[in-house]
Amino acid sequence: MIPARVITVSDRCFAGTTEDLSGPLAARLLADHGIHASVVVVPDDIGAIRSAIQAAIGTGARLVFTTGGTGLTPRDVTPEATEPLLATRIDGLADAIRRRGEENTASAVLSRGLVGVTARSPEGALVVNAPGSRGGVTDTVAVIGPLTAHIIDQLASGDHPRA
């Protein structure tokens, strides 16, 4: 099992006024891909999000999956919290996630979510920003779930699979 952390970014979930549905869903869907994820909830705050990502990596998470905070409102700051932590962005995966979401809802293209790795070494982690909706989480896991083990292997200088 690949160790992971799901970080739900939501002021309302953090305050306890709304139930977190997307974080637990992400953990369940990731498990189908051999990824074991715990879930934490943080407010829509750059410092809190960045600290949660760093804490996850510090405890050995190889995948950090955020859900929420990728939209256009002033409180949507997950990409801003994530970007300084990335050594390498994987824009093709972020685009694939938006394309997958667009099949179900036109507004999926408005997501500003990032995908990247924190370092290109065995200690690096894959960081994925998913939208906060359950549909956005489902679409994101559908794209990154099958690729996560390969990405983690590549960070450890693994070879490409042969046909």
C-alpha positions in Angstrom: 0.0 0.0 0.0 1.2 3.5 -0.9 1.0 5.8 2.2 -1.1 8.9 1.5 -2.9 11.8 3.1 -6.2 13.3 1.9 -6.5 17.0 3.0 -10.0 18.4 2.8 -9.8 22.2 2.4 -13.1 23.7 3.7 -13.9 26.4 6.2 -17.3 24.9 6.8 -16.1 21.4 7.3 -13.3 22.6 9.6 -15.8 24.5 11.7 -18.0 21.5 11.9 -21.0 23.1 10.2 -20.8 20.8 7.1 -19.9 17.1 6.9 -16.8 16.3 4.9 -18.0 14.0 2.1 -15.2 14.5 -0.4 -12.3 13.5 1.8 -13.6 10.1 2.9 -14.7 9.4 -0.7 -11.2 10.2 -1.9 -9.7 7.8 0.6 -12.1 5.0 -0.4 -11.5 5.5 -4.1 -7.7 5.7 -3.6 -7.8 2.4 -1.7 -9.0 0.7 -4.9 -5.6 1.7 -6.4 -3.5 0.3 -3.5 -3.2 3.7 -1.8 -3.9 3.9 2.0 -4.9 7.4 2.9 -5.8 9.1 6.2 -8.0 12.2 6.0 -7.6 15.6 7.7 -9.6 18.8 7.4 -8.1 22.3 7.3 -9.6 25.7 6.7 -9.2 27.7 3.4 -6.0 29.3 4.6 -2.7 29.2 2.7 -0.6 28.6 5.9 -2.9 25.9 7.1 -3.0 24.1 3.8 0.8 24.4 3.2 1.5 23.1 6.8 -0.9 20.2 6.3 0.9 19.2 3.0 4.3 19.5 4.7 3.2 17.5 7.7 1.8 14.7 5.5 5.1 14.5 3.6 7.0 14.6 6.9 5.1 11.6 8.2 5.9 9.6 5.0 3.0 10.2 2.7 4.0 9.5 -0.9 0.7 11.0 -2.2 -0.9 14.1 -0.9 -4.4 14.6 -2.3 -6.2 17.8 -1.5 -9.8 18.3 -2.1 -11.4 21.8 -2.2 -10.1 25.3 -2.7 -9.4 25.1 -6.4 -12.1 27.5 -7.7 -12.3 31.2 -8.2 -13.7 32.6 -5.0 -11.3 34.7 -2.8 -11.1 31.9 -0.2 -10.0 29.3 -2.9 -6.3 29.3 -2.2 -5.2 25.7 -2.5 -3.1 26.2 -5.6 -1.4 29.2 -4.1 -0.5 27.1 -1.0 0.7 24.2 -3.1 2.8 25.8 -5.8 5.8 26.8 -3.8 6.1 23.2 -2.5 6.4 21.7 -6.0 9.8 21.0 -7.5 8.2 19.8 -10.7 4.7 20.5 -12.0 2.9 17.8 -14.0 0.5 20.0 -16.0 -0.5 17.2 -18.3 -2.2 15.4 -15.4 -3.9 18.6 -14.2 -5.2 19.1 -17.7 -6.4 15.5 -17.9 -8.3 15.9 -14.7 -10.1 19.0 -16.0 -10.9 17.2 -19.3 -12.3 14.2 -17.5 -14.4 16.5 -15.3 -15.6 18.4 -18.4 -17.3 15.2 -19.6 -19.7 15.6 -16.7 -19.8 19.4 -16.1 -18.7 22.3 -18.1 -17.5 24.2 -15.0 -14.7 21.6 -14.5 -12.4 23.7 -16.7 -12.6 26.4 -14.1 -10.6 24.4 -11.6 -7.1 25.8 -10.9 -5.9 22.6 -9.3 -2.2 21.7 -9.7 -0.4 18.4 -9.9 3.3 17.9 -9.2 6.0 16.4 -7.2 7.8 17.9 -4.2 11.2 16.4 -5.2 12.6 14.1 -7.9 14.1 11.7 -5.4 12.9 8.7 -3.4 11.7 11.1 -0.7 9.6 13.1 -3.1 5.8 13.0 -3.0 3.1 13.4 -5.6 0.7 16.3 -4.7 -2.7 16.5 -6.4 -5.3 19.3 -6.0 -8.8 18.0 -6.6 -12.0 20.1 -6.7 -14.1 19.9 -3.5 -17.1 18.2 -5.1 -17.6 14.5 -5.0 -17.7 14.4 -8.8 -14.4 16.3 -8.9 -12.8 13.8 -6.5 -14.1 10.9 -8.5 -12.8 12.3 -11.7 -9.4 13.1 -10.2 -8.9 9.7 -8.7 -10.0 8.1 -12.0 -7.1 10.0 -13.7 -4.3 9.7 -11.1 -5.2 6.5 -9.3 -3.8 4.2 -12.1 -0.7 6.3 -12.5 0.3 6.9 -8.8 2.4 3.7 -8.3 4.3 4.4 -11.6 5.0 8.1 -10.6 6.3 7.0 -7.1 8.5 4.4 -8.8 9.8 7.1 -11.2 10.7 9.3 -8.2 12.9 6.4 -7.1 14.6 6.3 -10.5 12.5 3.3 -11.6 12.4 2.2 -15.2 9.5 2.7 -17.6 7.3 -0.4 -18.0 8.0 -2.3 -21.2 5.2 -3.6 -23.5 
